[in-house]
Amino acid sequence: MTEHNTGAYEVIVVGGGAAGLSAALVLGRARRRTLVVDAGEPRNAPAAHMQGYLSRDGMPPADFLAVGREEIARYGVELVRDRVVDVERGADFAVTLSDGRHLHARRLVVATGLKDELPDVPGVAERFGRDVLHCPYCHGWEVRDQAFGVLATTAMSVHQALMVSQWSKDVTFFLHQVPESDLSDDDLRRLAAAGVKVIPVAVAGLVIEDDRLTGVRLTDGTVHAREVLFVAPRAVPQTGLLEKLGAEFQQTPFGAYPVVDPTGLTSVPGVWAVGNAMAFAEQVVNAAAGGYRAGAFINGELLFADLDATP
């Protein structure tokens, strides 16, 4: 890892997850002076393994990122462990790090991801990434045919309860604090068709025995034996830098995300958003692909900008 007190770069990538490292890899291979600023807070840190990434299926996320950092270093990409606390756009982008360093770049890639806010139910945060899960595509195969619970956070949790029924035929949907009246007739019909049992009582906590989930305790004192609990966290995009730069946002069912074109270019010239900084459902493989696409486009854009500026 190489660190500099000051510097001018062609591209600064903010965020060193799959999307940011992928963009940096492409840019490094294109001989662009590139810096990655990484705070070291990947969204999938609680997970022991990542799935669904061809050739990397089952790989621990930390190992994946370590390999990525080694790969970008081969092409001269620099990486600093720090956080961007301020950014200003003028003739270029002035970037300030938390330790006070001031850097400059011609282009900026925001790959700051999002944070998951879990419901305030005792035991959920402690078990998250183990037997409290959120994504059936990420973890469904590993827990297939076990007794599933689904903790409703909003009426949209019906979708999650229906989806996980692909991996188990023993699914109980705990409405928790979601009124049953918030579910549509179609919701109830589909839940019944999928064999999902609906429990309209709030959850008081989880039952843990021998370091594993064995049940879900309701506020009425009853316990439902469950081995896995799926929950949909509240996604909080880390888009403060994009907001400061004046990027245009659009409201989605999962929060406000920047308006981007197919390459990840935001409404702010010279600024790209990739990975979970631009959309909620960007799995690792999608994030890496988006970073690659942005990196390739940025290189071409810089090339033609320089050519067009040549007398």
N, C-alpha and C positions, 0 to 999 in steps of 0.2 A: 504494500500500500504506500503510495507516494503522496506527500502532502506539500503544499506550497503556501506561503504567507499571502502572496498576492498573485494575480495572474490574469491573463486574457486568453479566453478559449473561443473556439469556433462554436462549440455546443456545450452547455451545462445541462446535465440530466439530474433532476431532483427526485431521488428515490432509487434505491438499489435492489428492488425486487425483480421478478421475472421480466416485467415490461421495461423497466429502466435499463437493466443489464443487457437485454436483447437489443434495444436501441443503441446502446453504447458499443456493443460488439460490432454491429453493422457500421457505425460511424468510425470506429477504430480501424476496421479493415479498409475503410475508404480513406484512411490517412488523415482524418479530421482530428484536430487537437480537441479532445473531449474530456470532460471531468464529470464524475458521478459523485453526488453528495448524498450520503446514505445515513439516516438516523438509526438504522438497525432495528426497525420495528415492523417486521413483515406480518401481514394479516394472518397467514397460516402457521404462525409460530406454535400455537397449541397442538397442531396435528403432528402425529408421529410419522406419517407417510402422506405422500400425495399420489393420487391415482388419475388415470385417464390421459396421461401424457405419454404418447407413443415413445418407446425406448427408455422412458424414465418412470414407468408405472411402479409404484411402491417405494420410490426413493424418498428418504427423509428430506423435508424442505430445506433444512439447514445445510445438508450436503449439496443439494441442488444449487443453492446460492453460492456456496464456497467454490464449486466448480466454475460457476459463471464468473465470479470475481477473478479466478485464475485465468480464465479465457480472455477477458477484456484486457488484463495486464499484458498479455502477449503482444498486443497491438498498440501498446503505449497509452492506453486509456488510464487516466489517473482516478483514484478514488479516495475520498476523505470521509471519515466518520464524523459527521456533524449534522447540523440542521440548518436549513435556510430560514432565516427569520424575517427577511425583507427582500423585496425585489422592486426595481424601478425600471421603466422603459424609456429610453431616450434614443440616442444614435445606436446604442446597443442595450443590453440588459445588465444592469448593475445589481449584483447579488451579494447580500450580506449574510454571513454565517453567524451562528450563535456565539462563537469565540471572538467575533469582531472583525474577522477577515473580510475584505472586500474584493470581489471577483467580477469579471466582465465576460459576456458571451454574446455572440452574434445571434444565436438561436437558443431557445429554451425548451426542454422536454420536462413536463410535469408528470411524474409517475409516483405520486405521493399516496396512492391507494385510499383505503377507507378503514375505519375502525368499527368493530362490532360491539354494540351495546346490548348486553344480555338482560333479560327480564330479572327483576329483583325477587328471585325465588331461591331460598336457601339450598345450596348444593349445586345449582346450575353452573355458576362460574367456575367452581372448583373442579367439576367433571367435564368441562367443555373441551372437546377435542379427544376425549377418551370414550365414554359411553353416553355423553350428551353431545349430539352432533347437529349439523345444520343442513348438510348437502347430501342427498342420497347418491348423486353421481360421484361424489368424492369418497363416500364411506359405505354406501349401501351394500356392495358385494361383501365387504368384510364382516358385516353384521347380519347377513341374509338369514331369513327364517327364524330370527329371534323374536321375542315379544317386544314390539315397538310401542312407545307412547309418543304422542305429538302434543306439544304444549302450544296452545293458541296464543299468539300475541296480538293479532288483528283478525278480522274476518277473512283476510287473504290467506291465513294459515290453512284454510280448507284445501287449497292447492297443494300444500306440502303434505297434508294427510293423505290425499289421493295419490300423490306421486310415490310416497314411500310404500304404498300397498303393492307396488311392483316387486319389492324385495322381501316382503313378509305378508302373510295372510292373517297375522295376528296383530292388528293395529287398533289402539285405543286413542281417541282424540279428546284431549282434555281442554274444554273451552276456557277454563280458568276464569278470566275476567271479561271474556267476550260474550255478550248476551246471545242466547240461542236465536233470538229474533233477528240478529244481524245476518244470519245465514239464509240464503235464498232457497226457494223450493228446489231449484236445480242442484244447489249444494247438498241439501239433505238427500235428494234422490241419488246423486252420485256416491255419496258416502255410504248409503245403504247398499248400492250396487257393488261397491268395492268391499263390502263386509267390514267397514270401519265402525267401531263402537263409539258413540258420542256420549261424553260425560259432562253435563252442564254444571259442574261444581268447581270452585277455585282450588288451585293446588297450594298446599301449605309448605311442601318441601319434598326432598328425595330421601329414599331409604338406601343407605350404603352399608353393605356388610362385606367384610374381608376385601375391602378396597374395590368393590364393584357395585354397580347399581342393581338393586333387587326389587325396588318398588317406588311408586309415586304415592305420597300421602296427601289426602285431600283435607280441606278445612273442616269437613264433617267427621274427621277421624278415620275414615276408611282408607285402606291401603290397596292399591292395585299392583299386583306383581308385574313388573316390567324390567327388561334387561337393557333396553336402549331408549333414550328419549331424544326425539328430534325437536328442535326449536329454531325459529327464525329470528335471529338477532335484528335489532334496528341498525341499519347500515348508516354510518356517518361519514360521508365523503370528506377527505382531507384536501379541500379545494381553496383554502385561504389565499394561497398565492395567486390563483386564477381570479379570485374575487378582487384582490388588490389591483391586478392588472386590468380589470374592467371587462373580463370575458363575459360573453352572453351565456345565460343558463336557461335550461328548460326543466320544467317540473315533470317528474316521472312518479310512478307508484312507489318507488324506492327512494325518493328524495330528489333534490335538484342537482343536475349534472350539466357540465358545459356542453354547449352546442359545438359539434365537431364535424368535419368532413370525413370521407372514407379513410383518409390518412391519419386522422387524429388532430388535424389543424383546427385550432379554436378560432373564435372571431377576432382574436388579437394577432395581428401579423407577427410571424416569427415564434409563436408559442404553440406547442403541441401538447395534448393530454393523452395519456395511454394507460392501459390497465384499468384498475378500479377507480382511478381518478376521473375516468370519463364514462364509466358505466358500472352498474351493480354486478352483473352476472359474468364478469370476465374471469374465468377459471385460469389457472396457471398457463395452460397451453394457449388459450386465447390471448392472454396478456403478452406472452412472449411473441406471438404472431403480430400483435398490434405494435409492439415496440420495434420489431423488424421492419414493418411497413413504414412507420414514421421515420426510422433512421435512414432508410433508403431514399425516401422522398426528400428529407432534409439535405442529404448529400447532393442530390440533383439540383435542388433549389439553390443551394449555395454556389454550386458550379456555374449555373446559368446567370446568377446574380453577378458573379465576378466577371464572367465573359461579357455580359452586357455593359459592365462598368468600364471595360477596357477601351481606351480611345482607338 
